Amino acid sequence: NLYFIRKYVGYAPDLMQWLRIITASALMGTAVYFTNTAQLLGRPWADMLLAIAVAVPIYMLTAVVLKAVDKDSIERVPFIGHRLAPLLYKML
Protein backbone atom coordinates (compact mmCIF):
# COMPACT_ATOMS: atom_id res chain seq x y z
CA ASN A 1 0.00 0.00 0.00
CA LEU A 2 2.78 2.45 0.84
CA TYR A 3 4.38 1.75 -2.52
CA PHE A 4 1.21 2.75 -4.40
CA ILE A 5 0.66 5.81 -2.22
CA ARG A 6 4.15 6.99 -3.06
CA LYS A 7 3.80 6.06 -6.73
CA TYR A 8 0.43 7.70 -7.41
CA VAL A 9 0.19 10.45 -4.83
CA GLY A 10 3.84 11.33 -4.51
CA TYR A 11 3.76 11.20 -0.73
CA ALA A 12 6.66 9.51 1.02
CA PRO A 13 5.86 8.79 4.67
CA ASP A 14 8.40 9.69 7.30
CA LEU A 15 9.65 6.38 8.68
CA MET A 16 10.73 7.89 12.02
CA GLN A 17 7.20 9.19 12.48
CA TRP A 18 5.82 5.73 11.81
CA LEU A 19 8.27 4.21 14.29
CA ARG A 20 7.08 6.64 16.97
CA ILE A 21 3.45 5.78 16.31
CA ILE A 22 4.18 2.05 16.34
CA THR A 23 6.06 2.42 19.65
CA ALA A 24 3.16 4.32 21.25
CA SER A 25 0.73 1.69 19.95
CA ALA A 26 2.87 -1.16 21.28
CA LEU A 27 3.02 0.39 24.74
CA MET A 28 -0.72 0.94 24.69
CA GLY A 29 -1.33 -2.64 23.55
CA THR A 30 0.89 -3.99 26.31
CA ALA A 31 -1.04 -1.99 28.90
CA VAL A 32 -4.36 -3.25 27.52
CA TYR A 33 -3.16 -6.83 27.53
CA PHE A 34 -1.98 -6.80 31.13
CA THR A 35 -4.94 -4.78 32.39
CA ASN A 36 -7.46 -7.03 30.64
CA THR A 37 -5.82 -10.35 31.56
CA ALA A 38 -5.44 -9.38 35.22
CA GLN A 39 -9.23 -9.58 35.57
CA LEU A 40 -9.21 -6.93 38.27
CA LEU A 41 -12.95 -6.35 38.31
CA GLY A 42 -14.14 -9.91 37.76
CA ARG A 43 -16.53 -9.19 34.90
CA PRO A 44 -15.33 -9.32 31.27
CA TRP A 45 -17.15 -6.15 30.19
CA ALA A 46 -15.88 -4.20 33.20
CA ASP A 47 -12.32 -5.42 32.65
CA MET A 48 -12.51 -4.29 29.02
CA LEU A 49 -13.78 -0.86 30.02
CA LEU A 50 -10.95 -0.58 32.53
CA ALA A 51 -8.43 -1.62 29.87
CA ILE A 52 -9.75 1.09 27.54
CA ALA A 53 -9.66 3.66 30.33
CA VAL A 54 -6.01 2.79 30.95
CA ALA A 55 -5.07 2.58 27.26
CA VAL A 56 -6.28 5.99 26.11
CA PRO A 57 -4.15 8.14 28.45
CA ILE A 58 -1.12 5.88 27.95
CA TYR A 59 -1.32 6.25 24.18
CA MET A 60 -1.93 9.99 24.34
CA LEU A 61 0.96 10.68 26.71
CA THR A 62 3.34 8.35 24.89
CA ALA A 63 2.48 9.87 21.51
CA VAL A 64 3.08 13.38 22.85
CA VAL A 65 6.33 12.47 24.64
CA LEU A 66 7.70 10.67 21.57
CA LYS A 67 6.51 13.58 19.39
CA ALA A 68 4.41 11.27 17.24
CA VAL A 69 1.73 13.97 17.23
CA ASP A 70 2.06 17.71 17.47
CA LYS A 71 -0.14 20.36 19.04
CA ASP A 72 -1.87 21.15 15.74
CA SER A 73 -2.85 17.50 15.24
CA ILE A 74 -4.36 17.30 18.70
CA GLU A 75 -6.27 20.56 18.21
CA ARG A 76 -7.99 19.06 15.15
CA VAL A 77 -9.60 16.29 17.25
CA PRO A 78 -13.36 16.97 17.18
CA PHE A 79 -15.08 18.33 20.29
CA ILE A 80 -12.15 18.15 22.74
CA GLY A 81 -9.02 18.88 20.73
CA HIS A 82 -8.88 22.60 21.40
CA ARG A 83 -9.14 21.93 25.16
CA LEU A 84 -6.91 18.89 25.24
CA ALA A 85 -3.87 20.25 23.38
CA PRO A 86 -2.95 23.03 25.85
CA LEU A 87 -3.54 20.67 28.78
CA LEU A 88 -1.26 17.94 27.41
CA TYR A 89 1.53 20.34 26.53
CA LYS A 90 1.25 22.13 29.87
CA MET A 91 1.68 18.81 31.71
CA LEU A 92 4.87 18.07 29.83
Backbone as JSON, one array per atom type, in Angstrom:
{
  "sequence": "NLYFIRKYVGYAPDLMQWLRIITASALMGTAVYFTNTAQLLGRPWADMLLAIAVAVPIYMLTAVVLKAVDKDSIERVPFIGHRLAPLLYKML",
  "N": [[0.81, -1.2, 0.0], [1.91, 1.27, 0.8], [3.77, 1.62, -1.2], [2.16, 2.12, -3.48], [0.87, 4.43, -2.68], [3.0, 6.2, -2.59], [3.77, 6.05, -5.27], [1.51, 6.95, -6.8], [0.46, 9.18, -5.51], [2.58, 10.61, -4.65], [3.51, 10.99, -2.15], [5.77, 10.48, 0.4], [6.03, 8.66, 3.22], [7.22, 9.58, 6.47], [9.53, 7.65, 7.97], [10.55, 7.63, 10.59], [8.53, 8.9, 11.96], [6.51, 7.01, 11.71], [7.67, 4.94, 13.18], [7.61, 6.05, 15.74], [4.85, 6.2, 16.18], [4.18, 3.48, 16.04], [5.6, 2.56, 18.27], [4.27, 3.91, 20.38], [1.77, 2.72, 20.06], [2.4, 0.04, 20.59], [3.14, 0.16, 23.3], [0.7, 0.96, 24.38], [-0.88, -1.26, 23.65], [0.36, -3.26, 25.16], [-0.24, -2.39, 27.75], [-3.03, -2.64, 27.67], [-3.28, -5.39, 27.31], [-2.16, -6.48, 29.72], [-3.77, -5.24, 31.64], [-6.31, -6.16, 30.95], [-6.05, -8.98, 31.1], [-5.51, -9.34, 33.76], [-7.85, -9.39, 35.12], [-9.15, -7.66, 37.01], [-11.59, -6.62, 37.89], [-13.4, -8.67, 37.71], [-15.55, -9.07, 35.97], [-16.04, -9.59, 32.53], [-16.84, -7.47, 30.75], [-16.48, -5.22, 32.34], [-13.76, -5.36, 32.88], [-12.79, -4.93, 30.31], [-13.65, -2.3, 29.83], [-12.12, -1.01, 31.78], [-9.57, -1.56, 30.8], [-9.63, -0.07, 28.43], [-9.93, 2.47, 29.52], [-7.45, 2.74, 30.72], [-5.76, 2.49, 28.54], [-6.17, 4.68, 26.76], [-5.16, 7.18, 27.97], [-2.48, 6.37, 28.23], [-1.63, 5.95, 25.58], [-2.03, 8.55, 24.53], [-0.27, 10.17, 26.11], [2.19, 8.89, 25.61], [2.41, 9.23, 22.83], [2.61, 12.0, 22.67], [4.94, 12.51, 24.18], [6.86, 11.11, 22.69], [6.75, 12.62, 20.46], [5.1, 11.92, 18.36], [2.75, 13.0, 17.62], [1.73, 16.36, 17.04], [0.98, 19.62, 18.45], [-0.87, 20.9, 16.78], [-2.11, 18.74, 15.47], [-3.46, 17.52, 17.57], [-5.22, 19.54, 18.27], [-7.01, 19.42, 16.18], [-8.71, 17.34, 16.75], [-12.04, 16.36, 16.98], [-14.46, 18.08, 18.99], [-13.01, 17.9, 21.59], [-10.39, 18.6, 21.14], [-9.33, 21.26, 21.04], [-9.33, 21.91, 23.7], [-7.87, 19.91, 24.87], [-5.24, 19.92, 23.8], [-3.7, 22.23, 24.85], [-3.67, 21.43, 27.55], [-2.32, 18.92, 27.57], [0.23, 19.71, 26.66], [0.95, 21.48, 28.6], [1.23, 19.87, 30.81], [3.52, 18.49, 30.19]],
  "CA": [[0.0, 0.0, 0.0], [2.78, 2.45, 0.84], [4.38, 1.75, -2.52], [1.21, 2.75, -4.4], [0.66, 5.81, -2.22], [4.15, 6.99, -3.06], [3.8, 6.06, -6.73], [0.43, 7.7, -7.41], [0.19, 10.45, -4.83], [3.84, 11.33, -4.51], [3.76, 11.2, -0.73], [6.66, 9.51, 1.02], [5.86, 8.79, 4.67], [8.4, 9.69, 7.3], [9.65, 6.38, 8.68], [10.73, 7.89, 12.02], [7.2, 9.19, 12.48], [5.82, 5.73, 11.81], [8.27, 4.21, 14.29], [7.08, 6.64, 16.97], [3.45, 5.78, 16.31], [4.18, 2.05, 16.34], [6.06, 2.42, 19.65], [3.16, 4.32, 21.25], [0.73, 1.69, 19.95], [2.87, -1.16, 21.28], [3.02, 0.39, 24.74], [-0.72, 0.94, 24.69], [-1.33, -2.64, 23.55], [0.89, -3.99, 26.31], [-1.04, -1.99, 28.9], [-4.36, -3.25, 27.52], [-3.16, -6.83, 27.53], [-1.98, -6.8, 31.13], [-4.94, -4.78, 32.39], [-7.46, -7.03, 30.64], [-5.82, -10.35, 31.56], [-5.44, -9.38, 35.22], [-9.23, -9.58, 35.57], [-9.21, -6.93, 38.27], [-12.95, -6.35, 38.31], [-14.14, -9.91, 37.76], [-16.53, -9.19, 34.9], [-15.33, -9.32, 31.27], [-17.15, -6.15, 30.19], [-15.88, -4.2, 33.2], [-12.32, -5.42, 32.65], [-12.51, -4.29, 29.02], [-13.78, -0.86, 30.02], [-10.95, -0.58, 32.53], [-8.43, -1.62, 29.87], [-9.75, 1.09, 27.54], [-9.66, 3.66, 30.33], [-6.01, 2.79, 30.95], [-5.07, 2.58, 27.26], [-6.28, 5.99, 26.11], [-4.15, 8.14, 28.45], [-1.12, 5.88, 27.95], [-1.32, 6.25, 24.18], [-1.93, 9.99, 24.34], [0.96, 10.68, 26.71], [3.34, 8.35, 24.89], [2.48, 9.87, 21.51], [3.08, 13.38, 22.85], [6.33, 12.47, 24.64], [7.7, 10.67, 21.57], [6.51, 13.58, 19.39], [4.41, 11.27, 17.24], [1.73, 13.97, 17.23], [2.06, 17.71, 17.47], [-0.14, 20.36, 19.04], [-1.87, 21.15, 15.74], [-2.85, 17.5, 15.24], [-4.36, 17.3, 18.7], [-6.27, 20.56, 18.21], [-7.99, 19.06, 15.15], [-9.6, 16.29, 17.25], [-13.36, 16.97, 17.18], [-15.08, 18.33, 20.29], [-12.15, 18.15, 22.74], [-9.02, 18.88, 20.73], [-8.88, 22.6, 21.4], [-9.14, 21.93, 25.16], [-6.91, 18.89, 25.24], [-3.87, 20.25, 23.38], [-2.95, 23.03, 25.85], [-3.54, 20.67, 28.78], [-1.26, 17.94, 27.41], [1.53, 20.34, 26.53], [1.25, 22.13, 29.87], [1.68, 18.81, 31.71], [4.87, 18.07, 29.83]],
  "C": [[0.86, 1.27, 0.0], [3.46, 2.69, -0.51], [3.45, 2.5, -3.46], [0.89, 4.18, -3.97], [1.79, 6.69, -2.73], [4.15, 7.13, -4.58], [2.76, 7.0, -7.32], [0.17, 9.05, -6.77], [1.45, 11.29, -4.7], [4.2, 11.62, -3.06], [4.66, 10.1, -0.2], [6.55, 9.66, 2.53], [7.2, 8.83, 5.39], [8.5, 8.44, 8.17], [9.87, 6.57, 10.17], [9.38, 8.19, 12.67], [6.41, 7.89, 12.66], [6.37, 4.91, 12.97], [7.77, 4.75, 15.63], [5.65, 6.2, 17.21], [3.36, 4.3, 16.67], [4.62, 1.8, 17.78], [4.95, 2.79, 20.63], [2.05, 3.27, 21.23], [1.13, 0.42, 20.68], [2.77, -1.01, 22.8], [1.56, 0.37, 25.18], [-1.26, -0.5, 24.66], [-0.86, -3.5, 24.71], [0.07, -3.66, 27.56], [-2.43, -2.61, 28.85], [-4.29, -4.74, 27.82], [-3.07, -7.15, 29.02], [-3.16, -6.35, 31.98], [-6.12, -5.73, 32.18], [-7.26, -8.45, 31.17], [-5.72, -10.45, 33.08], [-6.8, -9.64, 35.84], [-9.44, -8.95, 36.95], [-10.62, -6.75, 38.79], [-13.85, -7.59, 38.31], [-15.2, -10.1, 36.69], [-15.84, -8.8, 33.58], [-15.6, -7.92, 30.72], [-16.52, -5.05, 31.04], [-14.36, -4.19, 33.04], [-11.94, -4.76, 31.33], [-12.63, -2.78, 29.12], [-12.59, -0.29, 30.79], [-9.71, -0.56, 31.64], [-8.46, -0.43, 28.91], [-9.43, 2.38, 28.29], [-8.17, 3.82, 30.64], [-5.28, 3.06, 29.63], [-5.06, 3.99, 26.67], [-5.25, 6.98, 26.66], [-2.72, 7.68, 28.18], [-0.73, 6.19, 26.51], [-1.14, 7.75, 23.96], [-0.61, 10.54, 24.89], [2.2, 10.17, 25.98], [3.5, 9.0, 23.53], [2.99, 11.29, 21.62], [4.56, 13.39, 23.25], [7.27, 12.08, 23.5], [7.6, 11.61, 20.36], [5.96, 12.92, 18.14], [3.28, 12.16, 16.74], [2.18, 15.34, 17.73], [0.79, 18.42, 17.96], [-1.25, 20.61, 18.01], [-2.72, 19.91, 15.45], [-3.86, 17.26, 16.35], [-5.5, 18.31, 18.66], [-7.34, 20.23, 17.18], [-8.92, 17.92, 15.57], [-10.96, 16.93, 17.52], [-13.76, 17.04, 18.65], [-14.09, 18.68, 21.4], [-10.73, 18.58, 22.39], [-8.51, 20.23, 21.18], [-8.71, 22.77, 22.9], [-8.02, 21.0, 25.59], [-5.47, 19.27, 24.92], [-3.13, 21.12, 24.39], [-2.72, 22.26, 27.15], [-2.39, 19.67, 28.68], [0.12, 18.6, 27.37], [1.91, 21.11, 27.79], [1.77, 21.1, 30.88], [3.11, 18.4, 31.44], [5.75, 19.27, 29.78]]
}
